[in-house]
Every structure is written in C-alpha cells, then in structure tokens.
Amino acid sequence: MTTTASIQSVVPEITAEDRAARLANAGSAWAGRIDAKRSNAHLNYAVDGAGVGSVATTVRAGKHSFIVDEPAALAGDDAGTSPVEYALGALVGCQVVVYRLYAQQLGIDFDDIVIRAEADLDAARLFGADETVRAGFSEVRLDIELSGPETDERYHELREAVDAHCPVLDIFQNPTPVKTTVTRA
C-alpha cells in the first residue's frame, strides 16, 4: 500500500517500527563508516539544469528530474514550482528527516510531523527597483507540528538537536561560499 504525497510522487507507507529500524541501521552504518575513516562523511551533491520555455528549468538530480518555473506574473508558464518554493521545500524536507533521525537517537517518540515554511521576499531587488533590500528571503518562519506522547520539554530538546544538525537549515542560517564560472558553449 502506498501514500500519495502529490500527484507526481508516490511514497511507500512504512510502519513506525520499520522506520525506527531503518533510522537506527542508517545511523549505525554511518557511525561505523565515519569512525573507520573520517573522510567517509564528506559527501558531494550535484544537479544539472537547462533553461526551457519562457523562464523554466528542467533539473536533473541523480535519477530524479523536475521542472522549476515561475507563475505568469514573473514571466513563467507555471509549469512547476518556483525556485524559492523549492528552497522552502528543501528546508521542510530536511527538517522532517532530521526530526525523525534525532527523535530515534534521543528516544523521543512522536506520531506525526507536519511542517509549514513561510517566507517573505521583496521583489524590488529582483527587478532592480531597490538595491537596498535583500534579493532573497528577509525572514523564514517554520511551524512544526508534532503529535505524540512526549512532554513539551522533550519536544523542545528535539527541536534544539534538529536546529544544530539540519544541513538545509544551516544553509539558510549561515553564509555559504558560492563560486561561479561562466563559459561559452
């Protein structure tokens, strides 16, 4: 049996026990690899994108592909999620993973997790109308809803662990060096 996460994706259902076992096994396997050789923790990610249509991009990430586009008001065809929505989606997705991982490690039970990310962006910089505002988000708000048997204090402990270890949250909170090259084809 499967749960439909969206019209385009199907995610297999999993029991809480199976999830706990997978998380424990993954954590143990990674700990062993890292203990054996510290450089085993160094990962590299790459995606490729190509412009299509008005302002859309086809993106390939491993064996997955998706369309990034803008709504008509931003010259797009609305054929896919916008870049900034994908950024928020990446944050929400990473938070879910890290909440589950650290809940398992800390022995903190929760039944369900639902996260809403909301952000503010001033498009004046994008369109060159005001160079004094940020081009990106001025603020991101996460609303994390956990259901389960633990106390508020335990869920606060879990949130602190997630905040300290979530890779995408770190990308949002800290400057990351970006090196850009432009070449002619």
DRENMIFI-789045 format. One line per 3 residues: number of its first residue (from 1); for each residue x negated, y negated, z of C-alpha. Coordinates in pm, 1 decimal. Layout:
BEGIN
NUM> X,Y,Z; ...
***
This chain:
BEGIN
1> 0.0,0.0,0.0; -124.9,-348.7,-77.8; -51.1,-701.6,31.5
4> -30.7,-961.7,-240.3; -248.6,-1255.4,-142.2; -145.8,-1450.6,-452.4
7> -1.8,-1388.4,-792.3; -354.2,-1324.5,-926.1; -513.3,-1115.4,-649.4
10> -424.1,-804.0,-460.0; -596.0,-724.5,-131.9; -569.0,-375.4,20.2
13> -393.6,-354.4,353.5; -607.7,-238.1,642.5; -528.9,-133.0,995.7
16> -674.9,-322.4,1289.1; -874.1,-10.9,1380.4; -1018.6,23.9,1030.0
19> -1104.8,-348.0,1024.3; -1278.8,-318.1,1362.1; -1478.4,-18.3,1239.4
22> -1581.3,-194.9,917.1; -1687.2,-507.2,1108.0; -1882.1,-303.8,1365.1
25> -2051.8,-96.4,1094.9; -2143.0,-403.1,890.2; -2278.3,-584.0,1197.8
28> -2483.3,-281.7,1298.7; -2617.6,-227.9,946.6; -2719.2,-592.3,912.0
31> -2881.7,-594.1,1254.7; -3087.0,-289.8,1152.2; -3193.1,-444.5,820.5
34> -3287.3,-773.8,985.2; -3474.2,-601.7,1269.2; -3668.2,-393.7,1015.5
37> -3770.2,-694.1,807.1; -3663.1,-1050.0,882.4; -3661.4,-1147.5,513.4
40> -3379.4,-896.4,455.2; -3146.3,-1168.7,585.6; -3238.1,-1405.2,302.0
43> -2954.4,-1396.0,50.4; -2920.5,-1570.2,-283.2; -2589.4,-1664.0,-441.5
46> -2534.1,-1781.8,-797.2; -2232.4,-1878.2,-1004.9; -2212.6,-1993.2,-1365.3
49> -1961.0,-2236.6,-1508.0; -1877.2,-2363.0,-1854.2; -1656.1,-2653.6,-1949.8
52> -1331.4,-2567.8,-2130.5; -1021.7,-2762.9,-2224.0; -997.7,-3120.8,-2105.1
55> -1191.0,-3103.0,-1776.8; -1153.4,-2737.9,-1673.8; -1437.2,-2498.8,-1593.4
58> -1447.8,-2121.9,-1623.5; -1653.5,-1994.3,-1331.8; -1818.1,-1653.4,-1306.9
61> -1927.0,-1532.2,-963.7; -2053.9,-1175.8,-965.3; -1777.6,-957.4,-1104.2
64> -1513.8,-1226.2,-1044.5; -1408.6,-1518.7,-1257.2; -1172.0,-1808.4,-1205.2
67> -1066.6,-2141.0,-1351.4; -1134.3,-2473.5,-1184.8; -926.7,-2761.4,-1318.1
70> -762.3,-3086.5,-1222.7; -399.6,-3196.3,-1234.8; -284.6,-3418.9,-1522.0
73> -335.9,-3735.3,-1312.0; -710.2,-3654.3,-1311.8; -721.7,-3570.4,-1686.3
76> -675.4,-3197.6,-1634.3; -434.3,-2936.4,-1759.9; -362.5,-2799.5,-1409.5
79> -477.6,-2455.6,-1528.7; -648.5,-2381.7,-1197.5; -719.5,-2502.9,-850.3
82> -914.5,-2829.3,-821.8; -1282.0,-2831.0,-716.2; -1206.1,-2993.1,-381.7
85> -928.4,-2743.2,-311.7; -1171.1,-2460.7,-387.1; -1414.3,-2618.0,-140.3
88> -1143.9,-2618.6,127.4; -1050.8,-2262.3,30.3; -1413.4,-2155.2,70.9
91> -1414.0,-2308.3,418.6; -1089.0,-2133.7,516.1; -1208.3,-1800.7,374.5
94> -1541.7,-1818.3,554.3; -1368.9,-1912.6,879.1; -1143.3,-1605.8,857.6
97> -1444.6,-1378.4,800.7; -1644.6,-1528.6,1086.8; -1345.2,-1531.5,1326.0
100> -1298.5,-1160.8,1262.8; -1670.6,-1087.6,1289.0; -1720.2,-1271.5,1618.1
103> -1393.5,-1150.9,1767.0; -1526.2,-799.2,1713.1; -1869.4,-881.5,1856.4
106> -1730.9,-1063.0,2161.1; -1449.9,-815.4,2227.9; -1182.8,-1080.9,2180.3
109> -854.5,-948.2,2045.6; -626.4,-1133.4,1808.9; -348.7,-1001.4,1591.7
112> -321.2,-1253.1,1310.4; -510.1,-1558.9,1188.8; -375.1,-1838.3,971.6
115> -589.3,-2140.0,887.2; -488.0,-2464.3,721.7; -754.2,-2702.5,594.5
118> -660.1,-3056.9,508.1; -894.1,-3331.4,393.9; -893.3,-3694.5,288.1
121> -1066.3,-3818.0,-26.3; -1079.9,-4175.5,-156.9; -1079.0,-4150.9,-538.0
124> -1202.8,-4511.7,-570.2; -1563.7,-4387.3,-565.8; -1490.4,-4116.1,-823.1
127> -1362.6,-4379.2,-1065.4; -1634.5,-4632.8,-989.6; -1394.8,-4880.4,-828.5
130> -1560.2,-4888.1,-484.8; -1918.8,-4776.7,-432.8; -1893.5,-4831.7,-54.9
133> -1678.3,-4524.6,13.3; -1789.4,-4161.7,6.4; -1734.7,-3966.4,-313.8
136> -1640.8,-3662.7,-104.4; -1415.3,-3599.9,190.3; -1403.1,-3863.1,462.7
139> -1260.7,-3607.6,706.8; -1166.2,-3240.3,710.1; -914.7,-3103.9,959.9
142> -883.2,-2732.9,1038.3; -572.0,-2598.1,1206.8; -643.5,-2243.3,1323.2
145> -354.9,-2035.9,1448.9; -438.0,-1715.0,1633.1; -179.6,-1478.6,1772.1
148> -277.0,-1221.7,2027.4; -314.8,-1125.9,2392.8; -617.0,-1335.3,2496.0
151> -625.5,-1649.8,2707.7; -681.3,-1995.5,2563.1; -1027.4,-1988.0,2722.0
154> -1123.4,-1671.8,2531.9; -999.9,-1819.1,2203.6; -1199.2,-2135.1,2279.0
157> -1507.9,-1916.8,2332.4; -1438.2,-1752.8,1997.1; -1398.8,-2092.0,1824.6
160> -1734.4,-2206.9,1962.0; -1904.0,-1892.0,1829.9; -1743.7,-1938.0,1488.2
163> -1838.0,-2306.8,1474.5; -2200.2,-2214.5,1549.0; -2222.3,-1936.7,1287.0
166> -1991.4,-2013.5,991.6; -2207.1,-2073.4,679.2; -1949.3,-2279.4,489.5
169> -1868.4,-2492.1,795.7; -2242.7,-2558.3,817.6; -2242.9,-2671.1,452.8
172> -1961.9,-2915.6,530.1; -2118.5,-3046.3,851.9; -2482.9,-3081.8,751.1
175> -2666.5,-3224.5,452.4; -2784.8,-2953.0,214.4; -3063.7,-3037.6,-31.4
178> -2945.2,-3012.4,-392.2; -3198.2,-3002.5,-675.5; -3055.9,-3082.1,-1018.3
181> -3208.1,-3041.0,-1361.6; -3050.6,-3137.5,-1692.7; -3170.1,-2970.7,-2011.8
184> -3067.5,-2988.2,-2373.9; -2940.2,-2672.4,-2537.8
***
